[in-house]
Amino acid sequence: MILIVDDDVAIRASLSLLMKQNGYKTQQAASPKEALELAQQYRFKLVIMDMNFSIETTGHDGLQLLEQFKKRMPEVPVILITGWGSINLAVEGMRAGAADFITKPWSNDYLLQAVRTALSLSEETADAGDALTRKKLDQQYDLVFIVGQDQELLKILKKVGQIGPTDASVLIEGESGTGKELIAEAVHRNSLRKNQPFIKVNLGGISSSLFESEMFGHRRGAFTDAKADRVGRFEMANKGTIFLDEIGELDLSSQVKLLRVLQDRTYEVLGDSKSRKLDIRVVCATNRNLEQLVEEGKFREDLFYRINLIKVRLPSLRERADDIPLLVQYFVGNLKKVYHRPELQVSSRALQWLKELALPGNIRELKNLVERTVLVAESNVLEAEDFQAQAQQGPAKPGDKTLPAVGTMTLDQIEASMIKKSMDFYHNNISKVARALGLSRAALYRRLDKFNIPYDPAD
């Protein structure tokens, strides 16, 4: 049953009729007091509530009611209804635990989609007693193109499979090269939209002046260089999924335009005043810290909450080093066909060496290293030395050759700094740090004690 809370009888009646036409039972409340009384009598699965119940329209009553709902029934999702001019109020509500917010006047289709998504997500229950296995996940979901057996990765893949059938917006975070695009594609392939388009957009490569033309399309003659009609990315993705990569690179003016589309699910083609409806699933990705960008005023908080209904954080490759041999074998298996070398294989010593290798570029860097090695190796058995030769030829990272100015640091200070950085990079794994610095474990322990760098003596 769904609880509808609004002081406007017409809105209550409209929402109640819409819900009943789509198979949902409802109860109505005209005030916070009445809503709380009903919450004691019935077990609601969802609440749809307005944010203003007083002449001042500050939203204070709505926020207070939301807080009481979250205390009494924290597992029940709450969808907020607010005007576009009160979007900041909706953001406050999202901070307080609301599941979603809808602006007036709403689209019935979009509101129903939000209701179905909120109910689906609240009904999902994890099988805590069952150990996750790759075989079990592959039987349930379409994940065959993602390589790995690390337990943290399997938890992510299970989450992806569970949220796939919903229309929840997904934000994928992770370092460059961790496979964010593959996860976005997995969301699409496990959704009800899997037979519809999956459109990828690299927002970092679109200038603010071209944003509207690229995303919404334009009519011939809409501006000076518009010599022909252009179909926008949103129109291409309609009924399917749009993947907005590098969303953290989007400038503030473009963020406002994007928020309007994601909120209203309508857009206008440049040069055409006719408003068009949009039915899409939105998946975003970034290697930047959006919460920090919000604090710095570089990313809109309302857009952040709109795209952040479900968050997926991908681990770096160094956090799932046991998957490196699997990935190497997968890449080599593909390259056997590409380069017509069916006898190719990788020695166990080479796999162990690659497992210990620092790969700041993650899966992308590993893939490039394997391909370079296959291209130049004469033997069909790839040894550690083959990979070492190609790793040394990799591009220098910014700061690789940067040293402090003469006289600014002593050798001891430089050595201590490098050990601290290595300890952070390898998460205090003594064996890996010692190997990376060319030291024995005993020599590393002596230096850790010398420079008062904390470590676990049991390691």
Secondary structure, DSSP 8 states (H G I E B T S, - for coil): -EEEE-S-HHHHHHHHHHHHHTT--EEEESSHHHHHHHHHHS--SEEEEES--STT--SHHHHHHHHHHHHH-TTS-EEEEEEGGGHHHHHHHHHTT-SEEEEES--HHHHHHHHHHHHHHHH----TTS---HHHHHHHS--TTS----HHHHHHHHHHHHHTTS---EEEE--TTS-HHHHHHHHHHTSTTTTS-EEEEEGGG--TTTHHHHHHEE-TTSSTT--S-EE-HHHHHTTSEEEEETGGG--HHHHHHHHHHHHHSEEE-BT---EEE---EEEEEESS-HHHHHHTTSS-HHHHHHH-SEEEE---GGGGGGGHHHHHHHHHHHHHHHTT-TT-EE-HHHHHHHHTS--TTHHHHHHHHHHHHHHH--SSEE-HHHHHHHHHTS---TTTT----TTSS-HHHHHHHHHHHHHHHTTT-HHHHHHHHT--HHHHHHHHHHTT----TT-
